[in-house]
Amino acid sequence: MAEAARLDKALKRLRVPIPPTPDFTGEMDIAGIAEIDTAGAWLLQRTANAWQKGGLRTHYAGATEGFRILIEEVHRRGNAQRPEVEKRGLLTQAIEDTTKTLTGVWRDGIELTTFLGEVTAAFLRLFKQPWRFRPISFFHHLDHAGLRAVPIIALICFLIGAVVMQQGVVQLRPFGAEPFAVNMVAILALREVGILLTAIMVAGRSGSAFTAEIGSMKMREEIDAMRTLGIDPMDTLVLPRVLALVVALPLLTFLGDIMGLAGGGVMAFGVLGLDMSTYLDKLHEAVDVQHFMAGMIKAPFAAVIIGLVGCLEGLRVEGSAESLGTHVTSAVVKAIFLVIILDAVFAMFLSGIGV
């Protein structure tokens, strides 16, 4: 390979020295070549092919067994038929991409539903066989998915509450309705912002971690080894993570609600000049327990979705780092998308029944 450029120029200068005849056969003596690689074999074969097109049949002399095998393989591969690249129009490509996407959505829906059934069956087995429950794993994931997420959830919800309050005051000021910004912040924080922000943060933080952890074990064939040892991965890997999220996400949602209201209160003090007692009185007038429960009731369902998507994508990882990265990204995107869909469905349903 290091000599390929120089040899290429030298071999291109070689020409058939005499007018060839059908009975004349050329000979390429390669006995003096000490080492040859694929690039060198290809250069020799290209030269022989060029001579053959000029009417000179050529054979090799002095070739060792290793050289002969390499040259024959290069010749065989070089003369192989190249597959034709199919050129498709923009409309055909768009239709195929759309069909592939819809098929993928349908397949993912079926797999997620099947996986939900498997997790439900594993959960019901715990009542019959309590020894299957892994308390150490459960508390480990409860710590990582819940306790360690407290700072970021609290900060994000506090800031969003303050921003919503500030923007509400700005938009309502022309109508002289600035005090109603408190009502807007209170209802939004309890019904939508608290649960939605918390679920999205948990999906990006814990859902991706579940996929990466299980996917890494899948790549190293640790899950196959667990099955060989008679250990059910559903009981050991999936169920503790899903149950930990079901416990942690409602608690984080409650924290997010409180911090969102606190952020709104700080901004109300700075923009509207409301003191703490006045702000709390307005909160008491604006919201009641049904607003709080409308947000909290979504949390366990969002936790199940995040846990299922994260674990399922981890189990679908194949044996490459590229596959791991693809499924981690897919887990985050799918979990966030499904959480938003869930929130929208619950919001319309609760509004329809007057809650």
C-alpha positions in Angstrom: 0.0 0.0 0.0 2.9 2.4 0.8 4.3 1.9 -2.7 0.9 1.9 -4.5 1.2 5.4 -6.0 4.7 4.8 -7.4 3.9 1.4 -8.7 0.7 2.7 -10.3 2.6 5.2 -12.4 5.2 2.7 -13.4 2.8 0.0 -14.4 0.6 2.4 -16.5 3.7 3.2 -18.6 4.0 -0.5 -19.6 2.7 -1.3 -23.1 2.4 -4.5 -25.1 5.8 -4.4 -26.9 4.9 -6.3 -30.1 1.7 -6.7 -32.0 0.1 -9.8 -30.3 -1.1 -12.8 -32.2 -3.8 -15.3 -31.1 -1.1 -17.9 -30.4 1.2 -15.6 -28.4 1.0 -15.6 -24.6 2.7 -13.1 -22.4 4.3 -13.9 -19.1 4.6 -11.8 -16.0 7.5 -13.0 -13.9 6.8 -12.2 -10.2 9.4 -14.5 -8.7 11.4 -11.5 -7.5 8.5 -10.0 -5.4 9.1 -10.7 -1.7 5.8 -9.4 -0.3 2.5 -8.5 -1.8 -0.8 -7.2 -0.4 -4.2 -6.7 -1.9 -3.3 -3.4 -3.4 -0.3 -4.9 -5.2 -2.3 -7.9 -6.4 -4.9 -5.5 -7.8 -2.3 -3.5 -9.6 -0.9 -6.6 -11.2 -4.3 -7.8 -12.2 -5.3 -4.5 -13.6 -2.1 -4.5 -15.8 -2.9 -8.0 -17.0 -6.4 -7.0 -17.8 -5.2 -4.0 -19.8 -2.8 -6.2 -21.8 -5.6 -8.7 -22.4 -7.8 -6.0 -23.8 -4.9 -5.2 -26.2 -5.0 -8.9 -27.4 -2.2 -10.2 -25.2 -3.1 -13.1 -22.9 -0.9 -13.1 -19.8 -0.1 -15.6 -17.1 2.0 -15.3 -14.0 5.4 -17.1 -13.5 7.2 -17.7 -10.3 4.1 -17.2 -8.1 4.1 -18.8 -4.7 1.0 -20.5 -3.4 0.1 -17.6 -1.2 0.6 -15.1 -4.1 -1.5 -17.2 -6.4 -4.4 -17.5 -4.0 -4.4 -13.7 -3.4 -4.2 -12.8 -7.1 -7.0 -15.2 -8.0 -9.2 -13.9 -5.3 -8.6 -10.3 -6.4 -9.3 -11.3 -10.0 -12.6 -13.1 -9.0 -13.7 -10.2 -6.8 -12.7 -7.6 -9.4 -14.8 -9.2 -12.2 -17.8 -9.7 -10.0 -21.0 -8.2 -11.2 -21.8 -4.9 -9.4 -25.3 -4.5 -8.2 -27.2 -1.8 -9.9 -28.3 1.0 -7.7 -32.1 1.5 -8.0 -33.0 5.1 -8.7 -36.4 6.0 -7.2 -38.4 9.1 -7.7 -39.2 11.6 -4.9 -42.8 10.5 -4.7 -41.9 6.8 -4.6 -39.3 7.5 -1.9 -41.8 9.5 0.2 -44.4 6.8 -0.1 -42.0 4.1 1.0 -40.7 6.2 3.9 -44.3 6.9 5.1 -45.2 3.2 4.8 -42.1 2.2 6.7 -42.8 4.8 9.5 -46.4 3.7 9.9 -45.4 0.0 9.9 -42.8 0.8 12.6 -45.3 2.6 14.7 -47.7 -0.3 14.4 -45.0 -2.8 15.3 -43.8 -0.7 18.3 -47.4 -0.5 19.5 -47.8 -4.3 19.4 -44.4 -4.9 21.1 -45.1 -2.4 23.8 -48.6 -3.9 24.5 -47.1 -7.4 24.6 -44.3 -6.2 27.0 -46.9 -4.6 29.2 -48.7 -7.9 29.5 -45.4 -9.6 30.4 -44.7 -7.1 33.1 -48.2 -7.3 34.5 -47.9 -11.1 34.6 -44.6 -10.8 36.4 -46.1 -8.3 38.9 -49.1 -10.6 39.6 -46.6 -13.5 40.2 -45.2 -11.5 43.1 -48.4 -12.1 45.1 -48.1 -15.8 44.7 -44.3 -16.0 45.0 -43.1 -13.0 47.0 -39.6 -14.3 47.1 -39.3 -13.2 43.4 -39.3 -9.5 44.5 -35.8 -7.9 44.5 -35.9 -5.3 47.3 -32.3 -4.2 47.0 -32.7 -3.6 43.3 -36.0 -1.7 43.9 -34.5 0.6 46.5 -31.4 1.1 44.3 -33.5 2.4 41.4 -35.8 4.3 43.7 -32.7 6.2 44.9 -31.4 6.8 41.4 -34.7 7.6 39.7 -36.3 9.5 42.6 -34.0 10.9 45.3 -31.2 11.9 43.0 -33.6 13.6 40.6 -34.9 16.0 43.3 -32.5 18.9 42.7 -33.0 19.1 38.9 -36.8 18.6 39.1 -37.1 21.3 41.8 -35.0 23.8 39.9 -36.7 23.3 36.6 -40.2 23.6 38.0 -39.3 26.6 40.2 -37.9 28.4 37.1 -40.9 27.5 34.9 -43.3 28.6 37.6 -41.6 32.0 37.8 -41.5 32.4 34.0 -45.2 31.6 33.7 -46.1 34.1 36.4 -44.0 36.8 34.8 -45.4 36.2 31.3 -48.9 36.0 32.7 -48.6 39.4 34.4 -47.2 40.9 31.2 -50.0 39.6 29.0 -52.8 40.4 31.5 -51.6 43.9 32.4 -53.2 45.7 29.4 -56.6 44.4 30.7 -55.9 45.3 34.3 -56.2 41.7 35.3 -52.7 41.1 36.7 -53.9 39.3 39.9 -55.5 36.6 37.7 -51.9 35.5 36.8 -51.9 33.8 40.2 -54.9 31.7 39.1 -53.2 30.8 35.9 -50.0 29.7 37.5 -51.8 27.7 40.2 -54.0 25.8 37.7 -51.2 25.2 35.2 -48.7 24.1 37.8 -51.0 21.6 39.4 -52.8 20.2 36.4 -50.2 20.3 33.6 -46.8 21.8 34.2 -45.8 19.9 37.3 -46.5 16.4 35.9 -45.5 17.1 32.3 -42.1 18.7 33.2 -41.4 16.0 35.8 -42.3 13.2 33.4 -40.2 14.6 30.6 -37.2 15.1 32.9 -37.5 11.6 34.2 -37.9 10.2 30.7 -34.7 11.9 29.6 -32.8 11.0 32.8 -34.0 7.6 34.0 -35.6 6.2 30.8 -32.3 6.6 28.9 -30.4 5.1 31.9 -32.7 2.0 31.9 -32.1 1.5 28.1 -28.3 2.0 28.5 -28.0 -0.3 31.5 -30.0 -3.2 30.0 -28.7 -2.7 26.6 -25.1 -2.9 27.8 -26.0 -6.2 29.5 -27.6 -7.4 26.3 -24.4 -6.6 24.3 -22.2 -8.5 26.8 -24.6 -11.4 26.7 -25.2 -11.1 30.5 -29.0 -11.5 30.0 -28.5 -14.8 28.2 -26.2 -15.9 31.0 -28.9 -15.0 33.5 -31.5 -17.1 31.6 -29.0 -20.0 31.5 -28.6 -19.8 35.3 -32.4 -19.8 35.7 -32.7 -16.1 36.6 -35.7 -14.4 35.1 -34.6 -11.0 33.6 -38.2 -9.7 34.0 -38.1 -10.2 37.7 -34.5 -9.0 38.1 -34.1 -6.2 35.6 -37.5 -4.9 34.5 -39.9 -5.1 37.4 -37.8 -3.3 40.0 -37.2 -0.4 37.6 -40.9 0.0 36.7 -42.0 -0.3 40.3 -39.4 2.2 41.4 -40.6 4.7 38.8 -44.3 4.1 39.8 -43.4 5.1 43.4 -40.9 7.9 42.6 -42.7 9.8 39.8 -45.8 10.8 41.9 -43.5 12.0 44.7 -41.4 14.0 42.2 -44.6 15.4 40.7 -45.8 16.6 44.1 -42.4 18.3 44.5 -42.7 19.8 41.1 -46.1 21.2 41.9 -44.8 22.8 45.1 -41.8 24.3 43.4 -43.8 25.6 40.5 -46.1 27.4 43.0 -43.1 28.6 44.9 -41.5 30.0 41.7 -44.8 31.8 40.9 -44.9 33.2 44.5 -41.4 34.6 44.2 -42.2 36.3 40.9 -45.6 37.5 42.3 -43.7 39.2 45.2 -41.3 40.8 42.8 -43.8 41.9 40.0 -47.1 42.2 41.8 -45.9 43.1 45.2 -47.9 40.3 46.9 -46.8 39.1 50.3 -46.8 35.5 51.3 -50.1 35.4 53.1 -51.9 37.3 50.2 -50.4 34.9 47.7 -51.5 31.8 49.7 -55.0 33.3 50.0 -55.3 33.7 46.3 -54.0 30.2 45.7 -56.7 28.9 48.1 -59.4 30.8 46.2 -58.1 29.7 42.7 -57.6 26.0 43.2 -59.0 23.1 45.1 -58.1 19.4 45.6 -59.5 18.3 42.2 -56.9 20.4 40.4 -54.2 18.8 42.5 -55.6 15.3 41.9 -56.0 16.0 38.1 -52.2 16.2 37.9 -51.3 13.5 40.3 -53.5 10.9 38.8 -51.4 11.0 35.6 -48.1 10.3 37.4 -48.4 6.5 37.8 -49.4 6.0 34.2 -46.6 8.2 33.0 -44.2 6.2 35.2 -45.3 2.9 33.7 -44.9 4.2 30.1 -41.4 5.5 30.8 -40.3 2.3 32.5 -41.8 0.1 29.8 -40.3 2.0 26.9 -36.9 2.3 28.6 -36.6 -1.4 29.4 -38.1 -2.6 26.1 -35.6 -0.6 24.1 -32.8 -1.9 26.2 -33.8 -5.5 25.5 -33.9 -4.7 21.8 -30.3 -3.6 21.7 -28.1 -5.7 19.4 -24.4 -6.4 19.6 -23.0 -3.0 18.6 -22.4 0.4 20.2 -24.3 2.0 17.3 -27.4 -0.1 18.2 -27.1 1.0 21.8 -27.0 4.7 20.9 -29.9 4.3 18.5 -32.1 2.6 21.1 -31.2 5.0 23.9 -32.3 7.9 21.6 -35.4 6.0 20.6 -36.3 5.4 24.2 -36.1 9.0 25.1 -38.1 10.2 22.1 -40.8 7.6 22.4 -41.2 8.0 26.1 -41.6 11.8 25.9 -44.0 11.5 22.9 -46.2 9.0 24.7 -46.1 11.0 27.9 -47.3 14.1 26.0 -50.1 12.0 24.3 -51.1 10.6 27.7 -51.3 14.1 29.2 -53.4 15.3 26.3 -55.8 12.4 26.6 -56.2 12.8 30.4 -56.6 16.6 30.0 -59.5 16.2 27.5 -61.1 13.4 29.5 -61.0 15.2 32.8 -62.3 18.4 31.3 -65.1 16.4 29.6 -66.2 15.0 33.0 -65.9 18.3 34.7 -62.8 17.7 36.8 
